[in-house]
Structure formats: structure tokens, C-alpha cells
Amino acid sequence: MEDELIPGTGNVFHDLGRPDAGVLQLKAELAARIIGVLDDCVLTVRQAEAVTGVAAADFFRIRNARLERFAIDRLMGILAKLGGRVAVTL
């Protein structure tokens, strides 16, 4: 028996049947952008805290993809404080 290859939708949360797949995907994308800015600027979580006023513990959570405590607008705000740009299209 051969394994059947099933194409994904581009949203792993949707593929896993999560009812909040869109929200989870957006949070993951915002977190990835935040991590990208931290890496590009070579900022530790402590340095990021000093620059943004956002607790270092929150940056630890973002780096570890523990995003359940974060609302989308909060992640967008953190990204903006780091100088990142966010565009919303409806």
C-alpha cells in the first residue's frame, strides 16, 4: 500500500481542523515577523524589552510560540514598537 499525498491548504491549523484556524495562522505569522525583527537587529529579549517596554517574558513566549496569551492587536503593537510594518487588508 502506498501513502497517499494530500496537499495542504497553506494553513496547518485549518488542515488540523481547528475552528479558529485563521486567528491562529495570523498570530503565528505576526510572531514570526517579530522574531525576524529581533534576529535581524540582533536583539536579546532583554534589549527588546528596553526598546519597546514589552516584558522580556512576553518575548520569550513569542520566541517559543506560546501565543495563547496574545491578542492579534497586541502582537501587531509589539511589531510596530520594533519598527515593523503591519498592513491589514479586508
Residue, then its C-alpha position, 0 to 999 in steps of 0.5 A: m500500500e502506498d501513502e497517499l499525498i494530500p496537499g495542504t491548504g497553506n494553513v496547518f491549523h485549518d488542515l488540523g481542523r481547528p475552528d479558529a484556524g485563521v486567528l491562529q495562522l495570523k498570530a503565528e505569522l505576526a510572531a514570526r515577523i517579530i522574531g525576524v525583527l529581533d534576529d535581524c537587529v540582533l536583539t536579546v529579549r532583554q534589549a527588546e524589552a528596553v526598546t519597546g517596554v514589552a516584558a522580556a517574558d512576553f518575548f520569550r513566549i513569542r520566541n517559543a510560540r506560546l501565543e495563547r496569551f496574545a491578542i492579534d492587536r497586541l502582537m501587531g503593537i509589539l511589531a510596530k514598537l520594533g519598527g515593523r510594518v503591519a498592513v491589514t487588508l479586508 
